[in-house]
Amino acid sequence: MNREWMKVFIAALFEVCWVIGLKHADDLWEWAGTAAAIFISFYLLIAAGKRLPVGTVYAVFVGMGTAGTVLSEILFFGEPVKGIKLVLIVVLLAGVIGLKLVTDEKEGEKVS
């Protein structure tokens, strides 16, 4: 995995943090952490989008963030586990991985 895709992966992890923060933050420090996660997430997403195809970057970011958020809610916050939910997460991740695999990374690179 190259450096730019690592930025997308880390951005998606921070996306999970800020989405959970929007729902569960109760005090100033939790809201500050949520705001910091939003900043870091979008900073990394924008940085990766400068060198990779933006459409693919965004699709991977949202797909990973969605899957991560749903799984975090199940694992940490007692959201009920439904088989169909897990199947749909697998389908979502398969689509995101497939999109990344068929995308030519040079499409989005800047010509210097």
Rosetta blueprint (number, residue, H / E / L):
1 M L
2 N L
3 R H
4 E H
5 W H
6 M H
7 K H
8 V H
9 F H
10 I H
11 A H
12 A H
13 L H
14 F H
15 E H
16 V H
17 C H
18 W H
19 V H
20 I H
21 G H
22 L H
23 K H
24 H H
25 A L
26 D L
27 D L
28 L H
29 W H
30 E H
31 W H
32 A H
33 G H
34 T H
35 A H
36 A H
37 A H
38 I H
39 F H
40 I H
41 S H
42 F H
43 Y H
44 L H
45 L H
46 I H
47 A H
48 A H
49 G H
50 K L
51 R L
52 L L
53 P L
54 V H
55 G H
56 T H
57 V H
58 Y H
59 A H
60 V H
61 F H
62 V H
63 G H
64 M H
65 G H
66 T H
67 A H
68 G H
69 T H
70 V H
71 L H
72 S H
73 E H
74 I H
75 L H
76 F H
77 F H
78 G L
79 E L
80 P L
81 V L
82 K L
83 G H
84 I H
85 K H
86 L H
87 V H
88 L H
89 I H
90 V H
91 V H
92 L H
93 L H
94 A H
95 G H
96 V H
97 I H
98 G H
99 L H
100 K H
101 L H
102 V H
103 T L
104 D L
105 E H
106 K H
107 E H
108 G H
109 E L
110 K L
111 V L
112 S L
